[in-house]
């Protein structure tokens, strides 16, 4: 089956700026640390050590920013595959854990589903909201993900499938973001927490209330 991208639309310019900022931050931190180490040592050997330390820190920052920019998430049948430098996958049919996460960073709330199989864990972003608008996973991706969740052996799979189907129905009706299930879940989560898990019972009750 064709691989379906699982990525919320982003502005490439913003992503590029973020990567550049991380890279520049790495260069700055590396330079400062290298200078401090060199001054403390007060010798040619110390200066060399400082420069090596700076180079290592810069390399680490650049690697992190490069990997973040290359992260790709796809759904292949019922398997979610995350690729960065390497790859890992979770077959939703045999997932050990399926949880809903809501994070709140500077007024932007991100709704995602955490899936795990053994030691492999993947976080799938479903929507990002700010104010009364936001960005959401595409219709095809939501539909395929809902089907894959419905095939899961995990008890939460069917509930999450129903949640995504309800989101699709709201989009098909042309309802504004505040009327859509994912937005309502994000808005209902308590404020003041950077990231929080919503219990399976809470999600089940919410989905039941949509009928």
N, C-alpha and C positions, 0 to 999 in steps of 0.2 A: 504494500500500500504506500502511496505517495506520502513523503514526510511533510507535515504541516508545521510551519513556524509558530512557536508559542511566545510571541513577543508583543508587548504593548507598544503601539507606535510612539516613536521618540523623535525629537528634533535633532537631526544629525549635527547641526551647528552647535547645539548645546552640548552634545556628547563630545564633540571634538574639543570644545573649550574646556570641558571638565578634564579630559585626558591631558591637555596641555598644562592645565593648572597643576595636576598631580605630578607631571614630569618636572615642571619648574620648581615645585615644592621639594621634590627629591634632590634636584641639583642644589638648591639653597641649603637644605639640611645637611647634605653631604659636604658641601663646602665649609659650612660653619663647624661641623664636627671635626673635619680634617684639620682646619686651622687651629682649633682648640687643642687637639691631640698634639699637633706639631709644636705649639707654643709651650705646652706643659713639658714635653720631652726636651725641648730646647737644644736639639742637635740635628745633624743631617739625617741620622737614622730615625729620629722622632718625626721629622718632617716627612720622610718617606712613608712611615707608618700612617701618618695623618692623611697623606694623599691616597694611600691604598684604601684606608677606611672610607674616605669620601667617595672613591670610585665604586666600592662595594655598595654603599648606601644608594648612590645614584642608580646603579644597575638594578637594585631591588625595586626602587620606586618605578623605574621605567618598565620593568617586567610586570609589576602589578597593574599599571595603567594599560599596558598593552594587552594583558590577559582579560581585563575588564571590558575592553573594547571589542575583543574577539569572542566573547561569550555568546554561544548560540544554543537555543533551546528549541527542540522539535518534538513532535508527536509522531511516532512511526507505528501505526496500528494501535496497540494499547500500551506501547512503551514510550516513556518520556526519556529523551536523550539530551544530556547537557554536555556541550563541547567547549573547552577553552584550550589549554595546552594539551590536555588529554581528554578523556570522555568518561562519563558514567551514565548509567541508565537505571530506571525503575519501571518494572512492568506493573501497570496499575491493576492488572488482574490478581496479582499476588502481593500487593502492597501491604506492609505490616502496619503502617500508620498513615492516616489522611487527616490533616488538621487545617483549620482556617486561621490565618494570621492577619492582624491589622497593625500597621506601623504608622506612627504620626511624627513627621519630621518637618518642622517649620511650617505648619499649616497644611502640609500635603499628606493625605492619608492613602496608604497603599494597601490594597486587599490582595492577598495571595493565598495559595493552597500549598501546604507542605506535604510532600509524599515521600515515603521511605520504604525501603526494602532491604532488610539486613542492616549493614552499615552505610548503605548508600542513601543519601538524602538530597532531594531537589526541591527548590522553592520556585513555584510557578506564579508569576505576577498576573493577576486577573484584571486589575484596574487601578488607576491612580487618580485621586480626586483632589481638587482644590476649590474651595468656595462651592458654587453650584454647578461646576462643570468638571471635566476631566478627560482622561484617555482610558480606553478599555480594549481588552483583547478582541480581535476581529471575530466576525460572525462564524466563519468557517472553523476557526480554531476552537471557539466555544462549543460549536456543534460536535466536532470530533472528540473534544475533551469530555463532553457530557456523555457521549456514547461509550467512551473508554471507562469512565467512572461507573457507568451502569453495569459494565461487565466485571467489575471488581468483586472479589470474594470478601473484601472488608465490609463490615456492616455500614460504615459511613459512606461507602461508594455511591449507593443509590441516593442518599440524601444530597450529596454534592451534585450528582447528576441532575436531580430535580431543581436544585438552586440555579444551575447554569441554564437549564431549560426555561426557568422563569425569567432569567435575565434576557434570554433570546426573545421571549414573547414580548417583554417590555420594549425591547429595541424595535421589534416588528411593528408594534403599535405606535412607534414614534414618541414614546413617553420621554419627558425630560429626565436628566440624570437623577434628580432627587426622588423620582418615582420608581427608579430601578432598584432591584433587590441588592445588588452589590454596593450601591451608594448608601442604601439604608443600613446595611450592616456596618459600613465604615462609620456612619454618623452615630450609630447606636453604641459603638465601643467607647468605654470610659476614656476621658481625656487625661493628659498628663503622663502617659506611658509611651515610651519610645516604640516598643513592640509588645504585642500581647496575643496570646492564643485564645480563641473562642472555643469553649467546650463543645463537644459533639452534641450534647443535650441542647445547648443554646441554639446551635445551628438547626437542629431538628425542629425545635419549637418555632423558630423563625420561618422555616420552609413551610411548616404546617399552617402557619398564619397567613400564608400567601394564597391559599385556596379560597 
